[in-house]
């Protein structure tokens, strides 16, 4: 099946793109990598009248670092993040997350901004961004604003971005403290959708006791979820078996999985418990030893 007819625009600057969407028309869609939007259009689940392609806007495609942390442009491809050596050293969870997304074709075309704004509850970048406490920059023709990842994901396929806004960059704080992070997931088959995923970031003090913790879940709710009680259970402790078991159980309690053709809700709960333990253990080891174990 082919998409219904639409008007196509390919601006070369962000200001041009913002002008094209400034009315907030519901019939306008933004195209980044197109790995979710185009299949939906071909199936006629979505039929926008106007398509604004961000692919030609160079200012949205970058990776940089400054005193505020790591910055990633919204149209940076998943493959670029997967293969960037600085990201692998500074924030290994992002490289791991990128490598878990679909297949090489999708990673070469899909963008980090598109993955985040699509807000599919089985997407991989949302929990990773929650774990690293990322901040998103949203621009409209009128103003630019920042929003933390915790407030960005609202519900299934719904974010806090307005229809006249474009996600321009993601900013990730880099800490001088001993911090480690990791992403683990189970998916159905090669390139299949996420059954359950866990992103964890651990900070330890000089005695290697957990002093900071963020855990986020994918595939087990209507959006990427923080496991707040699991985080609290780990603070002031080291990841011994009993501590990990309690954190895993609390994460399962926080989850809201559904049964579908991919997996049952019960199976998602079972694998989630295992993934929490694995992600926390690896993140802790990286915090103590330094990045990759």
ZITATA-V602156 format. One line per field, one symbol per residue. ss: DSSP state (2 for helix, 1 for strand, 0 for the rest). psi: psi as a letter, one per 30 degrees, with the letter a starting at -180 (. if undefined). A space follows every 50 residues. Layout:
ss: ???
psi: ???
This chain:
ss: 00000011100002222222200000011110000022222200000001 11100002220011110011111000122222202222220222222220 00022222201222222200000022222220001111100001111122 22111001100000011111110000011111111110000001111111 11110000011111111100000011022222220000002222222222 2222000000000022222222222222222222222220000
psi: klllklkkkilfleeeeeefgffgkfgkkkkcfgfeeeeeeefgfkilfk kjkffgjefgjlklkaffakkkkfgkleeeeegkeeeeeeifeeeeeeff jcleeeefelleeeeefehkfgleeeeeeeeghlkkkkklfelklkklef fejeakgklfklfglkkelkkjkkkfljklllkklkljlkgllkeklkkk kkklafghkjfkkkkkklggaflkkkieeeeeffkgllileeeeeeeeee eeeflillkafelleeeeeefeeeeeeeeeeeeeeeeefjck.
